[in-house]
């Protein structure tokens, strides 16, 4: 068998690397992180930023050029006088894969080293279940996507995979889905797909996607609400995801805000999700139809087969019942958001997920309830916006999170 030397990124994962080689790799990783986040730089600029000598940076750049990761892009156009050469990453030398798993579909995307989205596939049909069969099917969909992109798998440096529920990205365990094995899910996917894998809660990844390439501008303290079948939350404090002690911060949907006997998916009663979520909206909608209320949905779908997508579509087509019930849900969500504003005093709250696709139909009742229930001195400084990336937010977030973790980038 012909010997193939390890690539730079394989060396990063090699635990036996030590001494001078380890230090050199650390410098290379820092340099790649700068070029990935800030773009092309001169040797002098890199020297100042990394606080290393010009000869050392020149040597490291030469090695990265030899590795095919960096290229000389010619003379600088921004510097006056004698113009130095600028260096930047070779975009196609490495890629990051993002997989956003939903209840009934999956979104998969790929970005290169220069943060450009190379390929994205949205709404690929998929049924999420806590079973080996469902996990194997997910792996097949991922492999199929990679094959269609034409990108060699060895150039995919890492994969980020989002799941709903309780996920601990540090240990690699998912406790809501695919927790039928003692092996961490991240390790299982490492072995099954031959790609280094990080797993993340979907709401946190969506929050990061909006922070990196969506509706967030200069704000650093942001709450992202994922209004789906359940309600998840991603918390950004000073531009960093907040996880809490055990890694499960953001279980907004399970705040016991209602005094009811409705059993939540978590096994408790009175959770926000029991009356203010996509799942609650479906139950309320079907109940009203059985009571004799009228909706255009029943022209094409049986009452027992109604899904969240059907109701959202009905709202967008001005269906009166769908609009009225969404407003009820929105008012309850807004009341809970008022609680968040009083606690966190955030700069921005972003509404994302399927219910946010209804635009002002959800936004207006939410804002009305916020005005009613939050402290005015606190809420006046908090902006409420709809997600800009919408369905892409999870994929974008997964790609950027896995890039930042591999390169140890802190935004």
Secondary structure, DSSP 8 states (H G I E B T S, - for coil): -------HHHHHH-TT--HHHHHHHHHHHHHHHHHHHH--EEHHHHHHHHT--HHHHHHHHHHHHHTTSEEEEEE-SS--SS--EEEEE-GGG-EEEEEEE-SSEEEEEEEETTS-EEEEEEEEE----SSHHHHHHHHHHHHHHHHHHT--GGGEEEEEEEESS-EETTTTEESSSS-SSSS-HHHHHHHHHSS-EEEEEHHHHHHHHHHHHSS-SS--SEEEEEESSSEEEEEEETTEE---TTS----GGG-B---S--B-TTS-BSBGGGTSSHHHHHHHHHHHHHTT---GGGGTS-GGG--HHHHHHHHHTT-HHHHHHHHHHHHHHHHHHHHHHHHH--SEEEEESGGGGGTHHHHHHHHHHHHHHS-HHHHTT-EEEE-SSGGGHHHHHHHHHHHHHHHT---
